[in-house]
Amino acid sequence: MSRRVELYETDGTYLKDLPATYVEWSVDRQRQVRRTATIRLPLDCLADVKVLGRMVKVWDGATLVFCGYIDGPRASVSGEGRAEIEVTCRDKTKRLKVARFSQDTTFEDLNAKETPNLYQAASASSELGVGGEIQRYAVVYQRALQATVLGVVSDVSGLATEAPATLTDPKQRIVQGTDYSIDYSAPGLTQLALTVYIDMRVAENVSDIIITTNGTAGTRYVSTDALTWSPFAAGTFRFVKFTITKASGPITCSVVIKTGASYPATAIGVDNHNSWRPTPADADRYITATLVSTVSITGEPVGTGDGSTATFNLDWFPITALSETVYVDEVVQTRGTAYTINDTTGAITFLSGYIPAAGAAVTADYTFPTQGWNVLYLRWGVNDFDRTTRYVYDLYRSADGVTWTLVAADCAATSSYLVEHVVSLTTDRYIKIVIKRASGPVALRYLQAQYVSTTGVALSEVIQSIASAAGETLFRITPTRRSTKPVSFTAGTEHWAAAEELAESIGWELYYSVDGYLTFAPPDTDITDPSIPTYEAMFDLKAEWSDADIYNQVIGICQRATGDLRSFQEDSNAFSPTSTVRLGARTAPVQYFPAADTQSKLDAATLRYLQDVSRQRVRVSFTMEGTPSHEAGDVIRLRETLTGIDGYFTLESFSVSDDPNGEGYVFRASVVQEVA
């Protein structure tokens, strides 16, 4: 352990090293002030640390593990009779919480504009058609273990362990979901029976279920909620169950589920409730979108007459020659007689005798060649209710559809929110998305490319402006063109509260990183990433499960002058340990999201809050040699054989402190089970 503590003046000037006798720092993504620290020092350091506003940095070797402001020291006497100072510190959030708007402030750009969706058509490496295979489950069950599972087939029940068949076909490198639960029973202790429950993650349109086993498969039952079951008939459902009997030796079972719908590439251009899906045999798994070369505008409000103004300007220019139709109070005007137009600047000039009267509405239809695109929106998943599937993909662009330029690699996303890519303006007309990994059904249901011209209203720019006004200079702001227009805050509002309100409106996170950068980004970690750290069994590992403070229903509200928006989100999955089915309805206090001024934003903000409060916490602690290089929200894998812990967890909060035996650090964490 090579830990050291440095003291800095408020302006960042290094002052000295502090002889700390004990250090503990913690990170919690549920707190506004995400990072805090407690430092113990000899009494003779009091003069150095009682100057409020000074900063400390804690290092472990060359790794910075904490950076923040001093809150205030207090004297204490240690168990050995030593007089010490205990100093508490907070990260730089403190700066933005102290700063307040001195007057009512509005962020607005009257010149902001965006094109319609430039998407025209799409093609793909493959398309799932009616009768195609949705998912394949291949499992071998070897022995029974005493356990309690979802249902009981008979008086004696247990949980079987599985030895999944190894997938050697490279075309299967993308994981197709294999969530299932089983009931292994021995009626009268004379005949083994296996009941298989399959969760397809989302409600699927199914045409057939084919079961292959070395035993006898009973009636196939299906359900939408895992509570009410009925014999299989072609239709839409999420859960499947059946029982296998009369097997000789270990029971083997494979299941093929076939679709009753088609999922062509063109589905992404329809709406958010249809999707493109590749076939399971597709090793490439990519989709290519073609963008339009010209855009048609219909009914653009150009202005309102006042009886004297003769010139009005179109939003987009240059326009296609002779493409415009100009209206005054919905009456078509004649080019050359009533007006002239400059195709290059988009300026319409009405001639004498035709100048629009006061109150007259001037509108226009026209086309213009695209100036390119700088923002791409994607919505993944089979439908709006596919909230847990995670994807990793590469994004490319091309001018000719032959030579491709990589835009972004290893992009991670879930199907629970709208993914946004902000790029430098490009005139390339082709976009390719190559799916590399997925934890469930591979599906893309929406693609939107636009040219967005905006400054001062995009949320990322507003947040940076608010923080800059409080003196912040270090930023890791993920660009976004999503905006609220206008954005207003009253005098006296905390700068932090204003910035956090905007972040919550689209379900993103706002926090200070360990090295003091204000970070604004979507909350997503790729659980399929093989580089996720794994913590192996340790003799001093302690784990404590808790269902305290769990909510599985959330109501989100945005109050508006034109009428309030309301969003209701709940966890009703019968296989979820914290669902309404398992725990009953646990409704959180109503959450207000003032900046979530559209239904999609409010749904995203409410769903994000539900995801935070509906998962079971597991508190773990163990001693480790080095410090963990983690951020709250990371996904880690915990594996410990004695307690049976082996799975992926989201790191909600953690603390690291000096080991009292001087053997490294004690790492304590609160994690939640991650749904893969």
PyMOL commands that set and color helices and strands:
alter all, ss='L'
color gray80, all
select helices_A, chain A and resi 43-49+93-98+170-172+187-189+265-269+459-469+495-504+580-583+599-613
alter helices_A, ss='H'
color red, helices_A
select strands_A, chain A and resi 3-8+14-18+22-28+35-42+55-60+63-77+83-90+105-107+113-114+119-124+133-146+157-162+180-185+193-213+216-217+221-223+230-231+235-245+252-259+286-291+294-304+311-313+325-328+331-332+339-342+347-350+361-369+373-380+390-398+405-414+419-426+430-438+444-450+452-453+475-477+487-489+509-512+518-521+534-535+542-546+553-558+565-570+591-592+617-624+635-640+645-658+665-673
alter strands_A, ss='S'
color yellow, strands_A
deselect
rebuild
show_as cartoon
